[in-house]
Structure formats: C-alpha cells, structure tokens
C-alpha cells in the first residue's frame, strides 16, 4: 500500500494530459484519474517542489467537478512546526 503521494502520466496529446494520482497513509489509500493541461501540471509541480515554505503553508489543486467522471482535489498542509505534512485527497 502506498504511503505518500504518487503522480503518474497515463496519456497525453498536444493539448491535454491524463493524470493518475495515488495517495495513502499506509492504512487507507485512494486513487483518481483526471485530465489537465500542460500548464496546470507545470504549475502544480512547481508549487509541490517548494512545499512547505512555512509551518502555515497550504496548497490546494483541483481539476474537474465532483459530479464529473474526471475530477481531483488535493490539499496539502503542515500539521506541525517541524514541517510534517497532512493531505486531503
């Protein structure tokens, strides 16, 4: 079982990328697939590489609507001053 976050590219063309996100804590795991643009994916990667910048840092990414077949909402935040992070998926 996954313990953390894994982001994989499944399919892409010149304007769209299909992404799979797996997230888990060792006891529970979730998986989703969604479509996004290259620009959105680059922005997400840039923010994630710099996370966390402070103990109050929080980032949220969302693609699609919850009632659609292709949607994702990911929030990352710190749960302690030591930089331990939490995730909502």
N, C-alpha and C positions, 0 to 999 in steps of 0.2 A: 504494500500500500504506500502511496506517495505521502511524504512528509514535507510540505512546502508547496511551491507553485511551479508548474511546468507549462511552457507555452510552445506550441508546435504549429508550423505552417503545413496545411493539408493540400491546398490547391491555390493556384494563382494565375491571373492573366495580367494584361497591361493595366487594368484599372481597379482590380479587386483581388483581395486575398481572403481565403477561408482559413480561420484560425481555430485551433483546439486549445482550450485551457483546462488543465487538471490542477486541482488544489486539494490539499488534505492536511490533517494534523496527526496522522498515524492511527487514528481510531475511526475517523469519518473522512470520506473523500467525495468530491463532486467533479463533474466533467460537463463542459459545454462546447459547442461549436458555433461560430458566428462569422459573418462577413464584414470586412472593413477595408478601408483604403490604405495604400502605402503610407500616405502622410500621417494618418491616425496611428498606424503601427509604429512609425518612427518616433512620433511624439510620445507614445506610451513607453517605448524602450528608453528614451532619453530621461523621462521622469523616473522610471524604475531604477536606472543606473545611479541616480543621485539620491535615492531614498534610503534612510531618512536623513534630512538635513538638520533636524532638531527633534527634541522629545515631543513636541506638539505637532509634528509633521503628519499630514494625512493626504492621501491621494485617492481619487475615485475615477474609474474609467467605466464607460457604459456604451454599448452598441446595441441597436435594435430596441424594440418594445417588448415588454414582458410577455404579452399575449401573442407574439410572433414566434415562428419556429426557429428563428436565429437571433438570439439575444444573449447579452452578457453584462453583468455589473460586478465590478471588482473594487473593493475598498481596502486600502492598506493603511495602518495607523500604528503608532507606538503605544505599548501598554506599560512601559516603564521608562524611567530616565536613562536606563542603560542601553536603550535602542532596541529592546526586544519588541518585535512587531506582531500585530494581530492582522487577521484578514477576514473579510466577509466576501462571500462568493455567491 
